[in-house]
Amino acid sequence: MKHRPRPQEQDDLLRPRLVDMIDPRHELVKLSALMDWEVFEREWAGFFPSQKGRPATEPRLVAGLLYLQHAYRLSDEAVVARWVENPYYQHLTGETFFQHRLPVDPSSLTRWRGRIGEEGVEWLLAQTIRAGQKAGAIDEDSFKRVAVDTTVMEKAIAHPTDSRLYERAREQMAVLAQEAGVELRQSYARLAPWLALQVGRYAHARQFKRMRKALKKLKGYTGRVMRDLRRHLQDIPEGSLRDRIIAKLALVSQLLHQAPKGADKIYALHEPEVDCISKGKARVRYEFGCKVSVTTTLDEGFVVGMRSFAGNPYDGHILREALEQVTILTDQRPDLAVVDRGYRGHGEDKTRVLISGTRRGLTPKLVADLRRRSAIEAEIGHMKTDGRLSRCPLKGIIGDAVFAVLCACGHNIRKILAHLRAWLALIIAEILPAPTATDRRDRALKPA
């Protein structure tokens, strides 16, 4: 798949240009002028080495859709549908005339994310940082003082229970056996679903002895189906189906033999890499997902680094990688990193690390920076409520890495848009005369 730049469109007597239809003072119009879109044309070209086949979708269109999706908390289908209705969205993605058809199929965004990977989306984050500098939403000196914290990005999985996992494993193996033409001795298609429901009912009624007995029987059903399918494995010809069955049998075997409190537990069959993370929250004891490191500037709360880590590593062990990402994206090494007490024993020697709770040897400026550290908690909360950080729908470890960086892009875009709106309101307030007492009285007496 090769990339071909869009030719310059000529004027059309029957259609007005988008710039003649929209308000040039709108924040999305200002944002479009701040972005260096040629960077994506240049840097993403390496992801399409082939010069044959149909030309790829324009990088500016894909980059703009990804920005809008995470700035306004939209799905792939919703952002494409809203693009058709909103001329400002179309102007941001480089359209000259108003379009009445979908720009791409929503599945194209999935393929683009898989093609560019974590490296490609980091270019998106770097351009939001550059745009924030041009807009005045962030100062260049702010890169020297950052706050680092971690949070949990939950995965789009159901709450894991043993009964549900056993039943799902049995059902999936039965489907694979039917697809391969293998006739099982017994699939337990009638008994197993009913027994899985009974396990939940016994647990709700606090009849734990009955619950454990039913759960043991359900586990036996799943094990019988697994062993029966394994016996027919030699009759299945080589191919992708055989590989899928072998992988599923290995996964189910690990599920059946895992200890209740053992390491590398499986919490979802379609996402076996999901970790169970306890953050000490009173409302949620455990969260199922991956750990994400967030790095923001102390002054503005602008995200200058975002990275996911599989395996629930210790916070202090990932501080160096988080600061290296900031250096790559901003071309500056932070002089000061303010962290909480979970980063003790970090081993970082190139950047001064100020840990929460430190009392000795602090100047008034460092005391203020240490007090400012808690502001990153609010930024993470905004990324989860206003953005999409609360739940990751992408698959695998690569999906976690890509989605975390895209959530940071959406947060920075919202910061820039808010700054542009405030700047426009300030200009209008300076131009328009202040209302007098007579004007305020007339406005109060005016009937509704």
Secondary structure by P-SEA (a helix, b strand, c coil): ccccccccccccccccccccccccccaaaaaaaaccccccccccccccccccccccccaaaaaaaaaaaaaacccaaaaaaaaaacaaaaaaacccccccccccccaaaaaaaaaacaaaaaaaaaaaaaaaaaaccccccccccccccccccccccccccaaaaaaaaaaaaaaaaaaacccccccccccaaaaaaaaaaaaaacaaaaaaaaaaaaaaaaaaaaaaaaaacccccccaaaaaaaaaaaaaaaaaacccccccccccccccccccccccccccccccbbbbbbbbbcccccccbbbbbccccccccaaaaaaaaaaaaccccccbbbbcccccccccccbbbbcccccccccaaaaaaaaacaaaaaaaaaaaacccccccccccaaaaaaaaaaaaaaaaaaaaaaaaaaaaaaaaaaacccccaaaaaaaaaccc
